[in-house]
Amino acid sequence: MKRREFLSMAAAAGASLAMPRAFGAEHANGGLASKLDAGATADDSGKLLFLIELKGGNDGLNTVIPYADSTYYALREQIAIPRNRVLALDACTALHPSLNALLPLWRDGQLAIVQGVGSMRDDSSHFRSRQIWDTASRADVYRRDGWLTRALDQCTRTGRNVATASFGCVEAGPFVRSTPERATADSRMQVDDPDVAVAGYADDDPVSRVESDAAGLSRIEAPTFRASIDRALRTAVDSSLRHDHGAIRLTLDGFDTHGNQPARHAALLAQLADGCAILRAELERRDRWRDTLIVTYSEFGRSARENGKRGTEHGGGAAHFVAGGLVRGGLYGRAPDLARIDAHGRLPVDIDFRRLYATVLGAFWKLDVRRVLQDDVEPLPLLRT
């Protein structure tokens, strides 16, 4: 399809919930509705998942900082966060200063920090690692269907619907199906050219802007992470029935920080923290915070040892965040042991990433974890009953 033809189609579909560099939505009342598992009860209705992808491989060591460990500073002479700038959580662990907006969640006991998360057999390829995380498979197993697709396919026996959408990335990720679905007005829509937007912006949309490229063709500027959050809220909350579930993926791209990491990483973490704070404030205002779980994920962490370009290479285990009204806040898992890094400077994995998903599926959504993950994976004790 030519760019000009595509943009004409995009303009004609202005009311769509599809986003630039994103898939659209499966509406609770649309053609791709999914239903909850028969085992769910009325108390389990209306649960909202916001899955935030830190695309590119987030540097967990500069996100959740072992600031009392002198080895951290020895390994990172150029990019370590100075002790006088960290946001100390206790005598050993701190947050990056750009994560200041997360501190109210921490103080209120609604932010869990899970350390040492990753695939139990590391893979340094972006593509393969994302495939492992998206399909929730072991590293030696190759699947083609996403873990959220399997979860939604399990939800077929009652009349409750699930609003689903993905914002910020053209890839289906955890919503991928093993066989492509026929495109319809209600189905997801993929764009091959990331510089062009999928339909979804009206002419008066304040977060979009039409510009002309060198060839004189119009393009629509991609939205900010904040704009994606605003639209995610409208999809999962404002446009759905009070007791619908929501499964929303938000992608924040740019974490592949091989060079000049400090400023770039700080800006990304600030967007993440501000976005989580906005989600909490808006969901509390709508009386939905207790029914919400925010979970971060990334294809891998970064190397504990900095490279020669003020950056880091692909790594292993890393810390991730889980937040929500039902979350038991605190530190989970082992603190980074910098004496255990491998020859490539990668930290070991202590917690199988699928335990995050098992927490969503079992403890939060009350689904059959084994049926979805097709393996014995224990949820983490992160949620209040």
N, C-alpha and C positions, 0 to 999 in steps of 0.2 A: 504494500500500500504506500502511495506517495505521501510525503509529509503534508502537502496542502490538502489532499483528500482526507487525511487523518484529522487535521485540525478542523475541517468543516464538520466532520462527524462529532468531534469533541464539543464544538459549540452547540450542536443540535441537542446534545444530551446534558444540558447544564444542570438539571436537577439531580443527576446521578450522585451517589455517594462514593463513586470511585475516585481515587486520588492520584495526583502526579506521582509517578514512580511507585504505584501501589496497585493492589487488587481492590476490587470493590467490596460490597457487603453482601452477606446472606441475611436477608431481612427476616425478622420474626414472623411477619405476615406476608412474605414474598414467596417466590417460586422455589427457594432452596431452604426452606425451614427445616430445622432439626429438632428432635424431641428428646426430652430427658429420659433417663433410665427409669424403668418401672419401680426400682428399689428406692428411688428418691421420695422424700416426704414433703409435706407442705413447708416444713421448716427449712428445707434445703432449696426452696425456690428463690429465684432472683439473685443468684450468685454471679458476680461479675469478675472476670479475669482480664487484667491488662498485662500482657506479656511484652516486655520491652527488650528488643534485640539491640545489643551494643555491637554493631556490625564491624568486623575487621579484626576483632580480638582485643578485648579491653585489658589494659595493664592493671591487674588486680593489686599488684604490690604498691603502686602509687595511688590506688583508690582507697584501700584499707591498709594502712601503713604500720609496719612494726617499728615504730619510731624509737623504741628503747633498745633495738638490736643494732650494735655498731657495724655488723656485717652488711646491713642494708646500705649504709652510707659508704662503705668500702666498695661495694659492687656498683654503686651509682654515684660516682663523684660529681657528675654533671647534671643529673636529672632527679636526684633524691629531693624530697620535700624537706626543707630545713625544720629542725625540731621546734623552732620558735614560731612556725607558721601552721603546724598541723592542728586539727581539731581533735584533741585528746578525748577518747572514750573511757580509757582507764590508764593504768600505769604503763601499759605495753602497746596498746592499739589506738590508732587514731584514724580520722578521715582526712582526705584531701581538703584543703581549705575551700575549694570550689563547691563542696558538698554541704555548705553551711545550711542550706534550706532543708536538709534532712534531719537536722538536730532536733527540731520539735517532735518529729516522729520517734526519734531515739529516746528522748526524755519522757515521752508518753508511753513508752514500752510497746510501740506498734511497729518497730523496725527490727527485723532479724537480719543479721549478717552471717551468711553461711560461707565458711572459709574452705579453701582447698577443693573447690568443685571442678569437675571435668570428666572427660571420658577416661575410663580406666586404662585404655591403651591409646596413648597419644598419637595424633596424626597432625602433621604441620601444614597440610594442605587446607586452604580456606574452603574449597569446594567439598572435599570429603568430610571435613570436620562439621561444616554446616549440615551436610546430609545426615551425619550421625546424630546431631542435636535435633534436627527437624523430624527425623523418623523415630527418635528415642530407641535406637538399636545399639547393641554392642558393636565395638569397632570391627569385629570379624563377621558381622552380619550385614548384608546389603538389602535394604528395604526401599520401596518406592512410594509408600504411603505415609503421610505425616501423622504424628501422634495425636494431634487435635482432630484430624479427619477420622481416625479410628474411634476417638472418644465420642464425636458427634454421631458417627454411624451406630454406636452402641445405644444412643439415646433415641429409641424408636417406638417406645411402648406407651407413652402417655401423650397428652395433648399440649404439654408445655413446649414452647419454642426457644431457640437459642439464636440471638443476634450475633453474627460473626462478621468481622471485617479486618483488613490488613492495610496499614497506612505507612507510607514511606519507603516501600520496596516493591519492585515488580515481581519478585519471586514469591511463589505461594508459601514457601517455608513449611511450617507445621501443618498447613492446610492442604498440602499437595496430595493429589490422588494418584493411585497407581495407574489408572487409565484416564486420559483427559476427558473432561466433560464437554458436551456440545455447548457452544456459546449461545446464551440467550440474553434477553434484556435484563434478567435478574442475576445472571451468573458473573463470576469474576472476569475481568478483562485484562489482558497482559499487553504491554507495549515493549517492542524490541528496542526502540530508540530512547534511551533514558533522558535525552535532552528535550523530548516532547512529552506533553502531559496527556494522561488519560482524561476523558471527559469528566467534568466535575466542578468547574468554576463558572459561576454566573458572571456577567460583565461587571456587576457592581461588587463583586467579592473583594473585601479589603485585603485579603491575604494573597491574592494572585496579581500578576502583572503581565501583560502581553508586551513582548518586545520584538524587534526585528533582528534577525541574524545577518551575517555578511551577505547571504544570498537573497536577502529581502523577504525571507519567509518568517511568518510569525511563530513564536513559541510561547508557552506559558511557563513562568518561573515556578520552580518547585516550592512547596510550602515549607515553612519552618516547622521545627518539632512542636512548638507551641500550637501552630495552626492544626497540625495533625491531632494533637490532644483535644483541641476544641471540637473537631469533627468526630473524634472517637467518642466523646461524651454525648454528642447528639445522636450518634448511632446506637450506642449501648444503653443509654438512659432515656434521653428525651424522646426518641422516636419509638421506643419499645414499651410494651405493657409492663406494669409494675412488677409482675412476678416472672418476667422472662429472664433467662440467663443471658450472659454476654461473654463472648470470647474474642478479645480484640488484641491484635498484634500491632505494636508501634516499633518502627525501626529508626534508630539514631545511628547514622553512618559516619565513618571517618576514624575508627579506632585502630586502624592498621598503621601505627605510629613508628615507622622505621627510622624517621629522622625528624629533628626539631620537635620533639614530643612535648616539652613542658607547656608551652602556650596553647597548642592545639588540644592537648588532653584536658587542660584546665577548662577551656571553653566548652568542650563536650560534656564534662562532668557537671558544669554549671547548668547546662540545658537539661540534663537528666534530673538533677536535684530540683530545679525549678518546676519541671514537668510533674514530678511526683507530688510536690507541694500543691500544685494547682489541682491535680486529680483529687487529692485528699480534701482540699477546701471545697471544691465543687460537689463532691460526693457527700460530704457532710451536710452541705446546704440542701442537697436533695434527699437527705436521710437514707443514703445508700452505702455509706462508708463501712458499716459493719458487715455488709454483704460483698465487700470488694477485696480482691487479692491482687497486688502488684508484684510481679516476679521479673527480675532481669535475667538475661542469658547472653552468652557470647560464644563463638566457636572455639575459642581457647583463650588462655591468658597470654602474658608476654614473658620474655626471658627475664630472670632475676638480674642478670648482668647486662648493663647498658652496652650499646655498640659504639662505634667511633663517630656516629652522626647525631649524637644527643637523642638517640632513640632506643628502641628495643626490638628484638626479633620475636618470632612466634614462640609461644611458651606452653606451659602445661596448666596446672591447677590455678584457680583464681577465686576470689571472693565474689559472691552475688548477694543481692538484696531481695528480701521478701517483706512487703509492707501491707498493712490492712487493719481493719477494726478488730479482727479476731486473732491477730498475730501476737504470739508471745515474744516480745522483743528481747534482744540480747545477742551475744556471740555464740555461734555454733561451729563445731568442727575444730580442727587443730590450727593453731597459729602457724604462719609460714616458717618452716624450718630451713633456714638458708644454708645449713650444713648438708642438706640432702639434695641440692640441685645436681642435675646430671651434667654431662660433658658439654651440652649446649646451653647450660645456664637455666634450664627449665625446672620449675618446681614440681614436686610430685602431686598426684591427685589422691586425696584422702576420702572424698565423698563423690560417689557416682552421681552425675548430673541428673540421672533419671529419678533420683529420690526427690528432687524438686517437683518433677512432673507427677510423681506418685502422691505427693502432698496435695497438689491441685486436684487430682482425679479422685483420690480416696477420702482424705480428710475434709476437703472443701466441697467437692461436687458429689460425694457419696457414690461414686461409680466403682465398678469392679476393676481394680488396678491391673490385676494379672490379665484380664481379658483385653485391656487396651495395650499394655506394654508387652504382653506375651512373655513375661519373665517374672520371677519373684523379686520385687523391688519394694523395700519398706519406705513408707512415708517418713518424713522428718517430723519430730515433735514440735512443730512451730505454731500450731493453732490451738486456741482455747476451745473447749467443747461447749 
